[in-house]
Amino acid sequence: MRWLAPGLLLLLLTGCEDRSYREIGANINALTKPGGRPPSEAIAHLARIGRRAVPQIETALHTASPRGKSNLINALDAIAEPEAAPIVQHFAVYDASPEVRGECEAMLKRWADSGDRRSGPARLALQNVAAKRAKGEGPEF
């Protein structure tokens, strides 16, 4: 038992730091800032990280350029996390760029047609997009 306490202390000091936040941020920067590595590499890396990357991508979407938003939407598409559908819905309605809105809607349509766990949330998101646009919300499409 005496050896257990020092071993636990060593484990706590060396193994508990989660570096994924920085790793996710570095990949997001590659997608949103000029001069980074190819977007395809960053998207593939974020897809391997999976759903843990979604909150940081959502935050970055609010301030990215249209090109950066396009890359971030592609990353969400690659991650394929159904919980991202409401995020994409928001940008499909309210983004200032018609290209970004169109990419968001196209992604939701692909997900709705996928026949997997993304289908239901994507169909609901598309219904919400149509309803919000019918009420005049968001910029003109």
N, C-alpha and C positions, 0 to 999 in steps of 0.2 A: 504494500500500500504506500510506503514512503516514496517509491519511485513514481507512483502515479501522479502526484501533485506536480513535481517538476516537469513531467512529460506533458501534462495538460497545459501548464503555463507556456511551455515552448510551443505547443500546437496553437494556442491562442495568439501568441505573439507573431508567429510566422505565417499561419494559414488562413487568417480571417479577413484579410483585406480583399475586397471585391474590386478588381481593376476594370470590370466590364464598363463602368460608367465612362472612364477615360477612353477605353477602346471604342466604345460606341461613338463618343464625341469626335474622335479622330476620323472615324469613317464618315460621319455626317459632314465634317469639315471638307473631306475629300469630295463630297457630293455638292457642296454649296459654295465653296471658295475656288477661285480660279488657280490653276497651277498645281493642283494636287495630282494624285495618282488617278489612273483611269476609273471613271465611275463604275464600270462593270466589276472591278475588283472590290470596291467598297460595298457595292450592293450585295455581292456574293458573301462577303464577310458578315454584313448585317443579317443576311438570311440565315447564316449558320448560328448567329447569336439568337435569333428568333424573337419571340414576343417581348423579351426584356428590352429590346431596342425601341419598341413602339412609342413609349412615352417621350423619349428624347427626340424621336423623329417628329412627333406631333408638335413639340415645342419649336423645333427648327422650322417647321412649315410656316409658322406665323411671321417669320422675318426673312425667309429666303427669297432670292430673286426668282422670277418665273422659271429660269433654267434649273436652279437649285431645287425648286418645288417639284419640277418634273422628275428629277433624279430621286428625290425623297419619295414621291409617289411610286416610282419604279421599285424602290427598296421595300415599301409596304407591300407591293404586289408580290415581290419575291419572298417576303416573310410569310405571306398568306395567312395572317392571323385574323380570324373573323371579327375580333374586337376592334380592328382598325376600320371597319365599314362606317361607323358613325363619324370618324375623323374625316374620311374621304368624302362622306356626304356633305359635311360642313364646307369643305373647299369646293365641291361641285356646285354649291349654291352661291357662296359668298366671295370666292376669290375674284380679285380685280381682273385677272388675266383670262380671256376666253379660252386660250389654249390650255391653261391649267384646269379650268372647269371642265373642258371637254375630255382631257386625259383622266380626270377623276371619274367622270361618268362612264367613260369607256372601260375603266378598270372595274367599276361596280357591275357593269353589264357582263364582263367576262366572268366575274365571280358568281353572279346570279345564274349564269349558264353552266357553271362548272359541275354541278351535281354533287358537290361535296359539302363539308360543313360551313363553307363560306357562302353558299347559296342563299340560305334564309336571311342572314343579316344583310347581304347585298341587295336582295329583293326589297326588303323593308327600307333600306337606305334609298333605293331608287324611287320607291313610292313617296318617301319623304321629300326627296329632291323635287319630284313633280308637283307635290302639294305646295311646297314653299314657293316654287316658281309661279304656280297658278295664282298665289296670293300676291304676287309682285315682289317677293323678297329677292334680294341679291341684285347684282347688275344685270342689265339686259344680256341675253345669251346671243 
